[in-house]
């Protein structure tokens, strides 16, 4: 890996002893087999990326869900489709060697931000050790890597140490408005939660995330002829512009960031606009900043007579704060060291489904997907030389017993 060297004094070489003692010879077998499987995982990522799956496109998402279910079932999973309003979600489970232990939950998604037809002018392409294409890093690479890790264990005649559950939602890129209920349901009794989002570009895992909320601000005015009867009208566009100035002031508080992502309104230049709306993306460093900002937005009132203002939360994820000590990160770093990898973690700016368990204090790490960069951008890519290390790391994490991560965790 290309990540900074592990310098945590809490993870000396002796800490690796339980890892190697649990399954003697496993680190060498995992690394060797992962290198052999890397080519198949690369091809799997290409195949998945060629099945376009934009958020909200249920037929395409369902076609990909069927393909994913078949691939994971081939590694020993049981699979069930969970209907959603914008495409089916998936819940998959692998039996563990000790099924009395709390399950390990993995969360992922199969929707992307790219509209259907993107492949026509941006095909999946391999060049200079990189694979580029819509959705390769966010997160079809991560799904392919997990499939490879479980195939690796099956090839070695191994099973995960404990039951593993995977939830793949179809609406993560729009805030998991329906998928959230599925993730929350699987949190009950989980020993730890792993996310398949890409890591930081340098390979570090994600140890915390900002909160994220999408808000629709809708303004209703009154239409009128803009030349003859302008005095009878109330411009929703003018009201929205003024409201956005107020919103920028609210979002200018410490711990809050605002992106006005989409604005629309009005009908014609000679008609006073009767309706306008904006979709806002908000990021929060803390739960307190999130609560304060959303409370203030809910209290917005019209600035001109005859206008109405409505604030609607479309989706919301709570802030996931950094965890002091982080025994799960220490464990993963120890595993990585045994495999000859250097690995670390750091907070991330974006939000995802790991915000839910992280905000509740569950042991959580994200960034187990493909190493690369450019999520949501036309230069999105994954590094092919990092597929084998990620496959081996995930396989080891599934196969080796977890340490005690919190008071009520066993095994």
N, C-alpha and C positions, 0 to 999 in steps of 0.2 A: 504493500500500500504506500501511498505518498503522503500519508498523514503525519503530523508531528509525533515525535517519539513519545512513548509512554514514560512519564516521569513520576507518576503517582506512587509515593512510598508505601501506600496501603496495598499495593499489588506486587510484592516481591516474588521472586521465582518460587518460593515455597508455596505461594498461594495457588500455583498451578498443579500442585501434587494431587488434589482431589480430582482434577480434570483428567489427568493421565491415569490415575488409579481406577477411575470409574469404568473406563473402557480401554484397557491396555492396547497400544498399537493403533488406536483410532486416529490420532492426529495425522500420522503418516498416510494411513489409508484414505482419509478424507481428502487430503491435499492432492494425492496422486489421482484419485478417482475424479475429483473436481476438474483437474486439468483435462482429463479425458472427455468429460461431459461438456466442457465449455463450448465446443463447436455446436453440439446439439442445442444448447441453451441459446446460443446466438441465432441459430436458425428458427428456434421457437419464438424468439422475440420478433424476428422479421415477420413470421407468419401472423402473430398477434397484431402487430402494427399495421399489417395490410388489411385487417378487418376494421374498417373505420367505425368508431363508436362515440359520436358526439353526445354530450349530455342532452337528454330529452328525446332522442331518436330511439324509441322503444324497439322497433324491428331490428335495427343494427346492434343495439346493446344486447338483445336477446340472442342474436346469432353468435355474438362473442361469448356470452355466458354459457351457451351450449358447448362451444369449443373449449372453454376453460374447464368446465365440469368434466368433460371427457378426458382432458389431460391430467387433471388431479386425480380422477378415479383410477387412472392407470398406475398411479403411485400408491394406491390402497385406500383412498378416501371414500367416504360416503358423501353424497352430494344431494342437496335439495335446493330447488328454486323457490325463492320467496317473491311473490308478485309485488310490483311497485307501480305507481301511476305513470312513471316515465321509463319503465324497463325493469326486468327482473333482477333482483339481488341473488347472491349465492351464499349458502352456508355449507361449509365442508368440514369434515371431522376425520381425524386419524386416531386410531386406538393407540394408547401408550403401553409401555411395559408395565407400568404401575397405574392402573386406572382408579385407584383410591385417592390419588393426588388431585388437587385443584388443576383445572385445565390451563394451558397456555393459549392465550388468544392472539391471533394475528389479524390485522385489519388492512384492507386494500380496496381498490376501486378499479372498475374497467371502463368508466367513461373518460373522455378527453375533452379538451377545450376546442378541438379542431373540427370545423364543419365538414359534412360529407362532401367529397370531391377534392379535398386538399391533396390527396395522393396524386391527382392528375398532373399537378405542376411541382409537387414535392414528394417524389417517390422515396421509399426506404432505400438508403444507399450506404454502402460500406466504403470508406476511404481513409487511408492513413491511420488505421487502427481505431477508427471511430465508426459507429453506426448512427446514422441520422435519419430522422423521419418523424411524422406527427405521432406523439405519444410514446416514443421509445423510452424516454427517461421517466415520464410521468403518466402511468407507471407500468407500462407493459413489460419493461425490462425487469422490474421487481417481481411481477407475477411469474415471469419465465424463470427467474433465479430461484424462487421458492419451489416451483415445480421441479427444477433440477436438483435442489437440495433433498427433497423428499424421494426423488428417483434414486439419488445417490445412496441414501440409507437403505432403500429397498434392494438395491444392487448388492449391498454388503450384508444383507440378511438382518438388518437392524430395524428397530422401530423407535419412534420418539420415546423419551423417557416417561413422559406423561401425555395424556390426551391433548391433542392440538386441534384447535378450532380456528377456521379461517372464515372471516366475513368479507365478501367482496361486494361493495355497494355500487349502484348504477348512477348515483347522483352526487358524488363527492365534490365534483368541480363546481357545483352550484350550492354548496353548503350542506349536502346530505339532508335535505328537508324531510325525506322519507326514510332514507337509510339510517339515520341517527337512531331511530327506535330499535332497529335490528342490532346495531352495535351496543346500545345500552342494555339490551336484553342479555347479550353474551358476556357483559362485564361481571354479572353476578357470579361470585365464586372464583373468578380468574386469579391465578397466581401472579401473572404479569401480562403485559400487553406489548406487542411488537408491531411496528408500522412498516409497510413496504414502500413508503415514499422514498425518492432518491435522497442520499445523504448530502451533506455539504459538498461543493465541488471538489474539495480536497480529500473527501472520503470520510470525514468525521460524522459520527452519528448525531442525531438531533435529540437533545436532552430537555428541551422546553420549547413552547411555541406561544406566540402572541394570540390573544383572543381575536375573533373575527366576526363581524356582523354585516349582513347586507340589508340595507334599508331602502324602501321605496318612498319617496316624498311626492305626494300627489296634490296638485293645486287645481281647484275648480273656480272658474271665473264666470263671466257672462259675455256671450258673443254679441257683437254689434257691428254695423258698417263702420270701418275705420275712418272713412272720410265724412260721411253725412251724420252719423250718430255715435261718434266715438265717446261722447259723454255718457251714453247709456250703457256702455260696455265696462267690463272689469277684466283687465288683461291677466290671464293666468300665467302667461310667460313673464310679464313684469314682476308679478308676485313671486314666482319661482326664483327669478334672479335675485330678488331682495332676500328671500328666505335662505338662499345658498350663502349669501354673505353672513347671515346670522349663524348658519350651520358651521361655516368656517371658523367663526369665533368660538363656538362650543367645542369644536374638534381641535382647537389650538391649545387646549389644556394639556399639562404634562401627562405622558403615557398614552396619548391618543393620536392616531394618524388618519387622514381622510383622503379618499380618492373618489372624485365625482366621475363615475365610470360611464354613465349614459344619461343623456338629456334629450327629451322630446317634447313637442307641444305645438299647439296652434294648427291652423289649416291653410290659410292663405294670407298674403301680405296685406290684403284689403279687408281682412276680418279680424276684429279684436279677439284674441285667443280665449277660448272658453275652457281649455284644459291644458295642463302641462305636468310633466313628471320627471323626476330624476332618480336614478338608481345609484346609491352611494355604497362604497366599500369602506368599512371602518376597521382599524386594527388597534388592539389594546395591549399595553404591557402588563396590566394588572386587572384583576377582577373588579377592583374599586373604580378604576378609570372607566371600565366598560359599563358598570351600573350607573355611574354618574352621567356619562354621556348619553346613554339611552334614555334615562329619565328626563334629561333636558330636551332631547329630541321629541319625546312623546308629548311635551308641553308646548310645542310650537303653536302659535296662533297667527291668524292672518294679520298682515300689516296694513291692508286697505279694506275699506267697507265693501261688502258684497263678495269677497273672496273667502274660500274655505281651504284649509290645509289639513292633510291627513298623513300621518306617519305610520308606515307598516313595516314590521320586521319580517323579512323574507326568510332568513336563516341566521343562526347565531351559534357560535362556538365559544365556550369559555376559555379564558386565558389558562395556560398550563405553565405554572411557575417552575423555576429551576429547583431541583431537590438537593438539599445539602447531603453530601456524602455519596449518595446514589450507588447503593450496593449492586444494582443491576448493571450499571455501566462498569463497575469494577470487575464483575464476573465476566462480562463480554470482553473486556480488555485482557483479562487473564486467558480466556479462550483464544483470542487473537494471537497473543504472545506464543502460546503453545503451537499454533499453526504457522509461526514465523511471520506474523503480521504485526504492524504497529498501528494502533487504533486509539482514537480519542473521541470526545463528544463536545458539543457546544449548542447553545440555544439557537433557534431558527426564527426568522421573521414571519414566515407563512404559517397558516393554520391548516389543520386537517382533522381526520377522525380520531387521532391520538390525543387531541385536546381534551376529549371527554374523559378518558381514564386518568390522564395526567392531572387534570384539574381536580379530580377527586382523591388524589393521593395514591392511586394504584401505581405500582412499579411499572414504568412505561419508558420505552425507547423507540424512536423512529429513525428512518434513514437506512433501513436494511435493503433497500432496492439497489438499482444499478448506479454505479458511480458515473457521473457525467455532469452536464449543465444545460442551461437554456430552456428549462421548463416553461411552457406557454409562449415560447419564442421560436422564430423560424430557424434558429441555429441549434435547436434541441438535439442532443447527442448523448450516447453512452460510450464509455471507454471499454473496448473489448478485452484489453489485458487485465481488467479488474473483475471480469466475470468469474473466473475460477476462484479467486480469494473470497468473493462474496458467497458463492455456492458452498464452499467449505465452511465458512464461518456460520452460516445459517444451519447447515447440517449438524455442526458440532453443538450449536446452541439448542437444537431440538433433541439431540441424543444424550447430552450430559445432564445430570441432575442440577437443578437450580439450588443456589445457596438460600439461606433464610433471608428473605427480602423485607419482611415486616412481621410483626408479632404473630399474626394469625396464619402466616404461610407455613406450610409443612413441606419438607422435602426439598 
